Amino acid sequence: MEIHVHIDTDFHITTLVHAYSDMLIMKIGEGYTPYILSLLYKPLRGPREWVLGEMKQGITEAYKTLLLRVARKPRSPAHRNRLPEWVLVPDWPVPKGVKASLREVTLNNGLHYQGLALIPPRSRLREGLDAHFATHQALYTRGAVARIHAEPITETPRLAAFYLFKSLQRRRADFDSVIILPRAISELEDSDTVRSVI
């Protein structure tokens, strides 16, 4: 006799999105500055898993480039709460009410990554993340990344979190495609490699 275990995926997705929303509110209360972060990519052709792999690698490289601009000693356990935090998911342009160029909608079938970026209160950055990316775009558009953009979250952070993770709620993306940075300190690149991306 077969036993089927039913997992309420909708419940798990809703719980996860609520958890990210709660985390965002908590981090803002701790003095972190929140942003909507978007990464668009150069043309990538191949199987979906390969394309996602290239996109994830681009995210990792962009994060490493930002890391030492925010925290002086990112591998130090004492500085763990001074690291930028990113939570990103695959996303697609929304047809209505969103201004997107035809190129952005058609390139890679519109697939890109979007999510939350949190800059800690004790940051080495002397400008907002949005201004930093606008000024230093060339540093972050190596490899697969064509453009990186940050927009401050100034109102309704909880609604922003639900909007950012809409692809999970619509089941266009799954849990395995969510990218959370930083990883454990033991997983961070050695200091020479981190230093090489400044």
C-alpha positions as YAML, in Angstrom:
chain: A
units: angstrom
residues:
- id: 1
  name: MET
  ca: [0.00, 0.00, 0.00]
- id: 2
  name: GLU
  ca: [1.41, 3.39, -1.04]
- id: 3
  name: ILE
  ca: [1.41, 6.29, 1.40]
- id: 4
  name: HIS
  ca: [1.38, 9.76, -0.13]
- id: 5
  name: VAL
  ca: [2.62, 12.65, 2.00]
- id: 6
  name: HIS
  ca: [1.09, 15.95, 0.96]
- id: 7
  name: ILE
  ca: [3.22, 19.02, 1.61]
- id: 8
  name: ASP
  ca: [1.31, 22.29, 1.55]
- id: 9
  name: THR
  ca: [3.68, 24.21, -0.70]
- id: 10
  name: ASP
  ca: [1.52, 27.33, -0.57]
- id: 11
  name: PHE
  ca: [1.80, 27.30, 3.23]
- id: 12
  name: HIS
  ca: [5.60, 26.95, 3.12]
- id: 13
  name: ILE
  ca: [5.99, 29.71, 0.52]
- id: 14
  name: THR
  ca: [3.73, 32.05, 2.48]
- id: 15
  name: THR
  ca: [5.61, 31.26, 5.69]
- id: 16
  name: LEU
  ca: [8.95, 31.93, 3.97]
- id: 17
  name: VAL
  ca: [7.82, 35.26, 2.51]
- id: 18
  name: HIS
  ca: [6.44, 36.30, 5.91]
- id: 19
  name: ALA
  ca: [9.79, 35.37, 7.48]
- id: 20
  name: TYR
  ca: [11.69, 37.55, 4.97]
- id: 21
  name: SER
  ca: [9.22, 40.36, 5.62]
- id: 22
  name: ASP
  ca: [9.73, 40.05, 9.40]
- id: 23
  name: MET
  ca: [13.51, 39.93, 8.92]
- id: 24
  name: LEU
  ca: [13.39, 43.13, 6.86]
- id: 25
  name: ILE
  ca: [11.39, 44.96, 9.56]
- id: 26
  name: MET
  ca: [13.78, 43.70, 12.25]
- id: 27
  name: LYS
  ca: [16.89, 44.77, 10.31]
- id: 28
  name: ILE
  ca: [15.47, 48.24, 9.69]
- id: 29
  name: GLY
  ca: [14.87, 48.47, 13.45]
- id: 30
  name: GLU
  ca: [18.54, 47.60, 13.99]
- id: 31
  name: GLY
  ca: [19.64, 50.46, 11.75]
- id: 32
  name: TYR
  ca: [20.20, 48.65, 8.45]
- id: 33
  name: THR
  ca: [19.35, 50.56, 5.27]
- id: 34
  name: PRO
  ca: [17.13, 48.50, 2.94]
- id: 35
  name: TYR
  ca: [17.18, 48.49, -0.85]
- id: 36
  name: ILE
  ca: [15.46, 46.72, -3.71]
- id: 37
  name: LEU
  ca: [18.32, 45.15, -5.64]
- id: 38
  name: SER
  ca: [18.06, 44.14, -9.31]
- id: 39
  name: LEU
  ca: [20.64, 42.47, -11.54]
- id: 40
  name: LEU
  ca: [20.16, 42.27, -15.30]
- id: 41
  name: TYR
  ca: [22.34, 40.03, -17.44]
- id: 42
  name: LYS
  ca: [24.10, 39.84, -20.76]
- id: 43
  name: PRO
  ca: [22.67, 37.33, -23.28]
- id: 44
  name: LEU
  ca: [23.04, 33.82, -21.85]
- id: 45
  name: ARG
  ca: [22.20, 30.85, -24.05]
- id: 46
  name: GLY
  ca: [21.98, 27.30, -22.80]
- id: 47
  name: PRO
  ca: [19.96, 25.03, -20.54]
- id: 48
  name: ARG
  ca: [18.05, 26.82, -17.79]
- id: 49
  name: GLU
  ca: [20.22, 25.35, -15.02]
- id: 50
  name: TRP
  ca: [23.38, 26.58, -16.73]
- id: 51
  name: VAL
  ca: [21.89, 30.05, -17.21]
- id: 52
  name: LEU
  ca: [20.89, 30.20, -13.53]
- id: 53
  name: GLY
  ca: [24.39, 29.04, -12.58]
- id: 54
  name: GLU
  ca: [25.97, 31.87, -14.57]
- id: 55
  name: MET
  ca: [23.57, 34.36, -13.00]
- id: 56
  name: LYS
  ca: [24.36, 33.11, -9.50]
- id: 57
  name: GLN
  ca: [28.09, 33.38, -10.22]
- id: 58
  name: GLY
  ca: [27.55, 36.98, -11.34]
- id: 59
  name: ILE
  ca: [25.76, 37.70, -8.06]
- id: 60
  name: THR
  ca: [28.60, 36.18, -6.04]
- id: 61
  name: GLU
  ca: [31.19, 38.28, -7.90]
- id: 62
  name: ALA
  ca: [29.15, 41.47, -7.44]
- id: 63
  name: TYR
  ca: [28.76, 40.72, -3.72]
- id: 64
  name: LYS
  ca: [32.50, 40.12, -3.30]
- id: 65
  name: THR
  ca: [33.20, 43.42, -5.05]
- id: 66
  name: LEU
  ca: [30.94, 45.24, -2.60]
- id: 67
  name: LEU
  ca: [32.13, 43.36, 0.47]
- id: 68
  name: LEU
  ca: [35.32, 45.25, 1.34]
- id: 69
  name: ARG
  ca: [33.69, 48.54, 0.45]
- id: 70
  name: VAL
  ca: [31.26, 47.91, 3.31]
- id: 71
  name: ALA
  ca: [33.32, 45.94, 5.88]
- id: 72
  name: ARG
  ca: [37.06, 46.29, 6.53]
- id: 73
  name: LYS
  ca: [37.52, 42.71, 7.80]
- id: 74
  name: PRO
  ca: [34.71, 40.59, 6.34]
- id: 75
  name: ARG
  ca: [36.15, 37.26, 7.56]
- id: 76
  name: SER
  ca: [36.43, 38.40, 11.17]
- id: 77
  name: PRO
  ca: [33.70, 36.94, 13.42]
- id: 78
  name: ALA
  ca: [33.70, 40.27, 15.28]
- id: 79
  name: HIS
  ca: [32.65, 42.01, 12.04]
- id: 80
  name: ARG
  ca: [29.97, 39.48, 11.09]
- id: 81
  name: ASN
  ca: [27.20, 42.02, 11.80]
- id: 82
  name: ARG
  ca: [28.91, 44.60, 9.56]
- id: 83
  name: LEU
  ca: [28.44, 42.69, 6.32]
- id: 84
  name: PRO
  ca: [25.91, 43.59, 3.62]
- id: 85
  name: GLU
  ca: [23.05, 41.10, 3.40]
- id: 86
  name: TRP
  ca: [21.41, 40.04, 0.15]
- id: 87
  name: VAL
  ca: [18.37, 37.81, -0.40]
- id: 88
  name: LEU
  ca: [17.69, 37.37, -4.11]
- id: 89
  name: VAL
  ca: [15.30, 35.30, -6.23]
- id: 90
  name: PRO
  ca: [14.83, 34.84, -9.98]
- id: 91
  name: ASP
  ca: [12.27, 37.25, -11.36]
- id: 92
  name: TRP
  ca: [10.58, 38.20, -14.63]
- id: 93
  name: PRO
  ca: [9.19, 41.58, -15.78]
- id: 94
  name: VAL
  ca: [5.58, 42.22, -14.89]
- id: 95
  name: PRO
  ca: [3.61, 43.16, -18.03]
- id: 96
  name: LYS
  ca: [1.40, 45.82, -16.43]
- id: 97
  name: GLY
  ca: [2.41, 48.97, -14.63]
- id: 98
  name: VAL
  ca: [6.17, 48.42, -14.88]
- id: 99
  name: LYS
  ca: [8.35, 50.34, -17.29]
- id: 100
  name: ALA
  ca: [10.84, 47.94, -18.83]
- id: 101
  name: SER
  ca: [12.64, 48.24, -22.14]
- id: 102
  name: LEU
  ca: [11.87, 45.71, -24.87]
- id: 103
  name: ARG
  ca: [15.47, 44.50, -24.54]
- id: 104
  name: GLU
  ca: [15.02, 43.79, -20.81]
- id: 105
  name: VAL
  ca: [11.78, 41.91, -21.42]
- id: 106
  name: THR
  ca: [13.17, 39.74, -24.22]
- id: 107
  name: LEU
  ca: [16.79, 39.24, -23.09]
- id: 108
  name: ASN
  ca: [17.14, 35.81, -21.42]
- id: 109
  name: ASN
  ca: [13.34, 35.62, -21.72]
- id: 110
  name: GLY
  ca: [13.18, 38.42, -19.16]
- id: 111
  name: LEU
  ca: [14.82, 36.30, -16.46]
- id: 112
  name: HIS
  ca: [16.90, 38.27, -13.96]
- id: 113
  name: TYR
  ca: [17.50, 38.34, -10.21]
- id: 114
  name: GLN
  ca: [15.84, 40.69, -7.75]
- id: 115
  name: GLY
  ca: [15.50, 40.95, -3.99]
- id: 116
  name: LEU
  ca: [16.60, 42.67, -0.82]
- id: 117
  name: ALA
  ca: [19.93, 44.32, -0.05]
- id: 118
  name: LEU
  ca: [20.62, 45.48, 3.50]
- id: 119
  name: ILE
  ca: [23.54, 47.78, 4.33]
- id: 120
  name: PRO
  ca: [24.60, 47.67, 8.01]
- id: 121
  name: PRO
  ca: [24.68, 50.85, 10.12]
- id: 122
  name: ARG
  ca: [28.47, 50.63, 10.54]
- id: 123
  name: SER
  ca: [29.41, 50.62, 6.88]
- id: 124
  name: ARG
  ca: [32.50, 51.94, 5.12]
- id: 125
  name: LEU
  ca: [30.30, 53.20, 2.26]
- id: 126
  name: ARG
  ca: [30.01, 56.97, 2.40]
- id: 127
  name: GLU
  ca: [27.09, 57.06, -0.02]
- id: 128
  name: GLY
  ca: [23.85, 55.18, -0.52]
- id: 129
  name: LEU
  ca: [24.01, 51.85, -2.32]
- id: 130
  name: ASP
  ca: [21.93, 53.31, -5.15]
- id: 131
  name: ALA
  ca: [24.44, 56.14, -5.69]
- id: 132
  name: HIS
  ca: [27.37, 53.75, -5.29]
- id: 133
  name: PHE
  ca: [26.17, 51.42, -8.04]
- id: 134
  name: ALA
  ca: [25.31, 54.37, -10.32]
- id: 135
  name: THR
  ca: [28.83, 55.79, -9.90]
- id: 136
  name: HIS
  ca: [30.78, 52.52, -9.98]
- id: 137
  name: GLN
  ca: [28.66, 50.45, -12.39]
- id: 138
  name: ALA
  ca: [31.72, 49.25, -14.32]
- id: 139
  name: LEU
  ca: [33.09, 47.46, -11.25]
- id: 140
  name: TYR
  ca: [29.97, 45.30, -11.00]
- id: 141
  name: THR
  ca: [29.29, 44.49, -14.66]
- id: 142
  name: ARG
  ca: [32.08, 42.03, -15.25]
- id: 143
  name: GLY
  ca: [31.19, 38.52, -16.33]
- id: 144
  name: ALA
  ca: [27.51, 37.82, -16.89]
- id: 145
  name: VAL
  ca: [26.07, 40.93, -15.17]
- id: 146
  name: ALA
  ca: [25.01, 43.70, -17.57]
- id: 147
  name: ARG
  ca: [23.57, 46.12, -15.02]
- id: 148
  name: ILE
  ca: [23.07, 46.31, -11.26]
- id: 149
  name: HIS
  ca: [20.60, 48.70, -9.70]
- id: 150
  name: ALA
  ca: [19.55, 49.54, -6.13]
- id: 151
  name: GLU
  ca: [16.53, 51.54, -5.05]
- id: 152
  name: PRO
  ca: [15.98, 52.58, -1.41]
- id: 153
  name: ILE
  ca: [12.95, 51.12, 0.35]
- id: 154
  name: THR
  ca: [11.49, 54.18, 2.02]
- id: 155
  name: GLU
  ca: [7.86, 53.17, 2.57]
- id: 156
  name: THR
  ca: [5.84, 50.02, 3.27]
- id: 157
  name: PRO
  ca: [8.80, 47.63, 3.66]
- id: 158
  name: ARG
  ca: [6.49, 44.69, 4.35]
- id: 159
  name: LEU
  ca: [4.67, 45.20, 1.04]
- id: 160
  name: ALA
  ca: [8.06, 45.58, -0.68]
- id: 161
  name: ALA
  ca: [9.13, 42.18, 0.64]
- id: 162
  name: PHE
  ca: [5.95, 40.53, -0.66]
- id: 163
  name: TYR
  ca: [6.44, 42.20, -4.05]
- id: 164
  name: LEU
  ca: [10.09, 41.12, -4.27]
- id: 165
  name: PHE
  ca: [9.28, 37.47, -3.64]
- id: 166
  name: LYS
  ca: [6.28, 37.30, -5.95]
- id: 167
  name: SER
  ca: [7.99, 34.75, -8.22]
- id: 168
  name: LEU
  ca: [8.07, 32.31, -5.29]
- id: 169
  name: GLN
  ca: [4.40, 32.88, -4.55]
- id: 170
  name: ARG
  ca: [3.56, 32.38, -8.22]
- id: 171
  name: ARG
  ca: [5.74, 29.24, -8.27]
- id: 172
  name: ARG
  ca: [7.88, 30.51, -11.12]
- id: 173
  name: ALA
  ca: [10.90, 30.12, -8.82]
- id: 174
  name: ASP
  ca: [11.59, 27.52, -6.14]
- id: 175
  name: PHE
  ca: [13.35, 27.48, -2.77]
- id: 176
  name: ASP
  ca: [16.59, 26.16, -4.29]
- id: 177
  name: SER
  ca: [16.92, 29.24, -6.50]
- id: 178
  name: VAL
  ca: [16.93, 31.69, -3.56]
- id: 179
  name: ILE
  ca: [20.39, 33.20, -2.97]
- id: 180
  name: ILE
  ca: [21.29, 34.35, 0.55]
- id: 181
  name: LEU
  ca: [24.56, 36.20, 1.15]
- id: 182
  name: PRO
  ca: [26.79, 36.22, 3.08]
- id: 183
  name: ARG
  ca: [27.27, 32.51, 3.53]
- id: 184
  name: ALA
  ca: [28.92, 31.09, 6.63]
- id: 185
  name: ILE
  ca: [32.29, 32.72, 7.30]
- id: 186
  name: SER
  ca: [34.00, 29.41, 6.51]
- id: 187
  name: GLU
  ca: [32.52, 29.59, 3.00]
- id: 188
  name: LEU
  ca: [33.79, 33.11, 2.26]
- id: 189
  name: GLU
  ca: [36.69, 33.36, -0.16]
- id: 190
  name: ASP
  ca: [40.14, 33.65, 1.39]
- id: 191
  name: SER
  ca: [41.29, 37.21, 2.04]
- id: 192
  name: ASP
  ca: [43.62, 37.32, -1.00]
- id: 193
  name: THR
  ca: [40.76, 36.46, -3.34]
- id: 194
  name: VAL
  ca: [38.41, 38.95, -1.67]
- id: 195
  name: ARG
  ca: [41.10, 41.63, -1.88]
- id: 196
  name: SER
  ca: [41.62, 40.91, -5.57]
- id: 197
  name: VAL
  ca: [38.09, 42.00, -6.47]
- id: 198
  name: ILE
  ca: [38.38, 45.50, -5.00]
...
